[in-house]
């Protein structure tokens, strides 16, 4: 198949969406499919054999790592030259609307996928009054596609409840070779804890954005005085978080990649994830694959991954003491923590990027087939 993939974000940005797209593109290309990626222009023109068509754009004022790239007629010319069998639009917002438009105009089958729970993000940026309008815009965009994919059943139900049609599940995936419990190391633990390897080590990995609610981790440090916290990642809320956590034993590590990131997960005692805006939470799967016990909010797509008391702990996000109690329990019972580690790894081993991509290919083939069928008389 020839697949035109439209995305509002791609390398060199680092987040869960880009990670999923990287692995998807790699597995599609490896299986003999040909992918053309349309993304804002970040200076790359190729990834794993897939050509990248960079569309000029401008940085988002609140979040300069992201670029807004308005569609332009040259995209249509590139599509006509590539002759795709299908167009896949990831999080249709700005550039993705061009994918929807040209898909309709050129009569190319369309699939869209939903990865960022933007309506909930609005609450964290003082724009909650726009939530109803945003759902209407999302419905208008997504209902142009023959199929809409979500990465958790919670999001499948939420989109259906807001009038988005033809919704199905695109299963999760994780690199269980990269993320491995055997990569735990004293050196990494000492680095993350800033020279206190014997103290309980809590870790968060992900974007430092207001919607991730990282500020809700601070009470844990106050309740567990000897604990250390490592925040791995970067983002627009970092400066505010540095001020908030200034009087705590918190290490702002910045980005880690590859084996370093895998070792960071494996070397920690608990992965703390307070976000209530996750459609899936890929970092949770990475932590679990690395054998790091998870303490996470019971919200969004998270319960699809974490089974409370079996492979991690879930807490009620409306209960201010919930995360504290769960973390204290985890740290106080070493044997139970080891059981959670083993169960988390077993859960992660059930999922692979190859299987997730094979499922996506079946969705592509079904959409292509359904559009090629003649209308009944």
ABEGO torsion letter per residue (X at the ends): XBBBBBBABBOABBBAAAAAAAAAAAAAAAAGBBBBBBBBBAGBABBGGBBBBBBBBBBBAABAABBBBBBBAAAAAAAAAAGBABBBBBGBAAAAAAAAAAAAAAGBBBBBBBABBAAAAAAAAGAAAAAAAAAAAAAAAAAABABBBBABAAAAAAAAAAGBBGBBBBBBBBBAAABBAAABBAAAAAAAAGGBAABBBBBBBEBBBAAAGAAAAAAAAAABAABBBBBBEBEAAAAAAAAAAAABBBBBAEBBBEAAAAAAAAABABBBBABAABAAGAAAAAAAAAGBBBBBBBBEAAAAABBBGAAEBBBBAABAAAAAAAAAAAAABAAAAAAAAAAAAAAAAABBAAAAAAAAAAAAAAAAAAAABBBBX
